[in-house]
Amino acid sequence: MKTVIVDDEHLALRRMEKLLQEEGGSRPALELVGFFQDPHLALELVKREKIDLVFLDIEMPEIGGMELAERLLEIQPHLHIVFVTAYNDFAVEAFELNALDYLLKPVQRDRIIKTLQRLNHSEAKGMSDMTDKKPMLCCLSGLHYLDDHQAAQSFQWRTLKAQELFAYLIHHRGQTVRKEVIMDLLWPDYDMDKASALLHTTIYQIRRVIKQKGLGIKVTYKDEGYRIELDGMKLDVEEWEKGVQTTSAVTPETIRQHRELLILYRGDYLEEHQYWWSEGEQERIRLIWLDHAKQVAEYLMQEEQYSEAVPLYQKIQEKFPYTEDGYFGLMKIYANIGDYSGVKNQYQLLVENMKEELGVEPSEEVNDWYQQWRHCI
């Protein structure tokens, strides 16, 4: 969690830095990326880089802490603010700004710990909120949306080109895609006039479907191209990736959030549609899922929660049949529960797949573990 400290007093700044460094390995883990006595420099950093948390002194010359907080939140609305002050007169005003916490100087270590606990709770609440209440546009598995009741709803497209263009604009959300690029993608064999007419018709279809569904999404024409504005509507792949990045490591306190993340990942990015232009992003998201799933599966195995760990390792194996992770995890679990044939079957399956598809043997780590296991049974 990227963290910034702002305090015009050098000694106070360094004391807060020391306290956070001592507690930064806790949950949530902190990455201290900025220490500023000049609030203008903090503003410049937040304009350039995504920041998660700011510890902010209230009494500062030039820009007071309250004003600085408002300006920071205008740039990054989801930023967490923790006010630090020598006086308690500002507490009500601080929490009216929806501050995460309010600390009195000199700040004590146990009070920092409570702040981090509050931060962890806030992040957990955010994860719970992202799967309910509001409609959400979905690209994981297939293109659809969730309504107010979180029921999956499909789009009724008149043509496959309309569906693909809608997906393509979402893929490039926040960017203007030039008309020529779209026409070359969807109608490469048509002349310019015919392709342009088809593009206009397809855009009309997309706008009509969006309006019929009552969604706040906008498709606008600007700078000789089209762009899509989600207008505050959440996108499942963005919410999922943000959750993976911000949720603390898997522990008894955070396992519920990690389970929610696994549920939210309903399938690979646009996998149902097999668009060639989405393959790079699809693989990037898949690898993030793999790393997250491995972390959760390893935790479940260590906690001997095999009924959850086994199907998760099986899913890893299904999605990534030419990596060792799923096979090796299942081998360890089967060894722990005394299923000797299960260990042997997984190892043999791994050997066959690696040799047939990649022409290699399992890694030295897996082979050494398997040979040691055989000698112990």
Beta strands, then each sheet from edge to edge (+ up, - down):
strand 1: 2-6
strand 2: 31-36
strand 3: 53-57
strand 4: 80-85
strand 5: 101-104
strand 6: 136-138
strand 7: 144-146
strand 8: 152-153
strand 9: 177-178
strand 10: 218-222
strand 11: 225-229
strand 12: 234-235
sheet 1: 2+ 1+ 3+ 4+ 5+
sheet 2: 8+ 7- 6+ 12+
sheet 3: 9+ 11- 10+
end
